[in-house]
Amino acid sequence: MAKTQTTIRVEEKDYLQAKEILKFIGMSYSQAVNMFNRMVVLNQGMPFEARIPNELTMASMNDVLAGVNCEEITIDLLESDRYAT
């Protein structure tokens, strides 16, 4: 398949963090972008859900940012009887 060169602008901090994560899993940034592009084509759109949160979700997100109406949950707590189904 023929390759084309492109230039994109991304946030530097995110780019550097993404490169480190991708390096850890053995993938280059270019390979990840190619994978994303392929998934867009295969899905005929974004390969994940991207939509505006509803009012309840926004209120919950704001509560977490403000540190109200939320509690810290750990893996141990999730595995405890308190959250057993």
Beta strands, then each sheet from edge to edge (+ up, - down):
end
